[in-house]
Amino acid sequence: PLVPAHPHVRFGTRTRAPENHLKLLAEGASQEEADGRLAAVERACREVLGEHLFGADDDRYEEVLVQALRAARRTVAVAESCTGGRVASQLTAVPGASDVFAGGVVAYTEAAKQRFAHVPAELLARAGVVSAEVASALASGIREACGADYGLGVTGYAGPAGGTAEKPVGTVFAAVAAPGGQVRVRRVLLPGDRERVQRLATAHALELLRHAVAGDGL
């Protein structure tokens, strides 16, 4: 809808999964005119994209997220299953991440989920390891275990084996537990092979965290 309103701007799009990039090129009779048109269309794009926009120019997602945590003076801990440590790896790739990253665990087995994230055995038996309830328990449990402000939990079927009729391969539950104790859970069904499912699951988990931090809660 912005294209006809900005006839002197070229809109380009590019996907670098899991990110979508928007490129804007403004034309004008002078540099000043082009700069003015570019500033106007950027403001309009920011308004349309809203919370989906994480940054601009050379911003990198993980750096933006770490900086948001630092600015909010919040910390995060993670409990991962199907992502195999990718969430923690992406966060700790940022220099200075120790300011905001309290710790994490890759809890693949039920025993590890119980021991390190305090997920009740009864809950695992009743809801199943790949469930909203277990993702929520992972997030809350690791938050408490590490003394962090936020807890992030991820569980799912990355494939190629596993899955059920109700929860096929690619089903992932991600949860974030906030400082006040509230928990938000998201279920997604992700396409592709094991590597792609893990990569996209990591992105969905981090996006849950970014939105929580932006609102400083849930």
N, C-alpha and C positions, 0 to 999 in steps of 0.2 A: 504493500500500500504506500510505501514511501517513495517509490520510483517516480510516479507522475508528479509528485510534489517537489521533486528535486531534479529537474530536467538537465542540469549541468553537472550532475554527479553520476559516475559509473559505479554500479554495485557489482561486486564479485564475491563469490562464495567458494570455500574450500573446506573439505572435511579432512581432519587428521584425527581419526577416531582415538579417543571418544570426544574430541573437541570439534566444533564447527567454527570456522573463522570467516569474518566478514571484512572484505577489503573495500575501501572507499577512495575514489579518485575524483577530485573536483577540478573543474576547468574554469578559467576566468580570463578576462582581458588583461588582468594584472595579477601579481602574486597576492596582493591584498584582497582582491575580489575572490580569488580561488580559496584563500585561507578562510575568508568569511563564510563562503559556501560550505567548506569542509566542516567548520565548527558548528554550523547550523544543522547539517545533516547528522553529525555525530550526536548532538543533543537529542535529535529526534529518534535516532536509533537506540540510544540509551533508554529513552522513555518507553519505546515499544518492547525492547528486550527485557527490561526490568531485572528481576532477580536471576534471569538466565545468563546475564552478562557477568563474567568473572574478572575481566581485565581488558586492557587495550595495549596496542603497540607491541612491545617486547615482553609483556608480562607473561610469566609462566605460572600455570595453575597451582602447583605445589608451593611455590614461593608466595603467591597471593594468600593462600590458605594459612601458611605458617605466620605470615605477617599479620593476618587478621587475628589469629590466636594470641600473638604477642601484644598487639594493640589492645585486645580485650583482657589481657593478663590472665589468660586461661590456659590450662594444660589438657592433654588428651592421652588416653591409653587405649590400646586396641587388642581385641581378641579375634583372631582370624581362623577360619577353617579352610574353605575352598579356595581362598585367595593366596594361601601359602606364604604369607609374609609380605605381599606386594604393597599393602596399605602402609605398613610400617616403613618399608623400603622407600616408598615415594616421599613420605614425610621427612624421613631422616636424610634424604639426599640433599636437602636444603641446608646450607651452612647456618649454624646457630639454632638448629632445630631442637637442641637440648634445652632451650629456654621454654619450649612448649610441649615436648614429647616426654611423657612420664615413663612409658614402657609398653611392652606388648608381648603377646604370646601367640604362637601358631598351635592351636589346640585341635588336632585332627581326630584323636580318639575321644570316646565318651569319657574315659578316665581322665584325660588331660583337661577336658572341659570342666569336669567336676573339681579337679585339684586346683587348677590355676585361675579359673573364672567363677568358681563356686556355683556352677549350674547344678541344680538338684537332680539326683538320679531319677527320682519319680517323674520330674518334668521331661527328661530325656525319653523315658519309657512311654510316657503318655502322649507327648506331642511329636516325638521323632526329632532326630538331630537337625533335619532341614525343616525348620518351622519358624513362624514369627515369634513364638514363645521362647524358643531357644536363642534366637538372635537377640531378643530383648534381654534375656538372662545373661548372655555373654557380655553385652554392652554394660549392663548394670554391675555385673560381677567384676569385670576388669577395672571399671571405674573405682569401685570400692577397694579392690586389691592393691591398686597402684596409687590410690589417694589423688586421683586426677579430677579435674572439673568435668570433663566429658569422657564418656566411654563409647567405643565404637565396636560393634560386633557384626561379623559376617559369617554366614553359613549357606551352603548350597551344593548343587550337583554340577561340577564343572565338566564331567564327562571324561572319556566317552561312555564309560559304564555308569551304572547307578540310575536313579530316577524311578518314578512310578507313573501310573496313568494320571494321577492328580498332580504330581510334581515331576514333570519330565526333566531330562538333562537340560541344563541352562536355567533352571529355577534357582533363584538366589534371594535370600532374605538379608537385608542390612538394617541395622538398628543403631540409633544414637541415644545415649542417656545423658541428660543435661544436668547442670548444677543443682537444679531444684528437685531432681529425682524423676522428672517426666521422661518418658521414652517414646521415640517415634520409630516406627518400623516401616520399611518399604519392601514390597515383593516385586521382583522383575523376572521376566522370562527372556533370556539373552540368547541370540543365535550364534552359531559358529562353533569352531573347535575349542579344545580345552584352553589354549592360550588366549583366544579371544574372549571367552567367557570370563576367565580370570581377570583380564585387563578391564573389561567393561564393568565387572562386579566391583573392582577396586574404585573405578570412577564413580559409580553410584554411591558407594559408601562414603567416599570423600565429599561428594556433593551434599549428602545428608548433613555431614559435619559442617560444611561451609554455610549452609542455610541456618543451621542451629546457631553458629557463632554470630552470623549477621544479625540475628534477632536476640542474641545472648540468652538463649534458652530454646524453647520450642513453641 
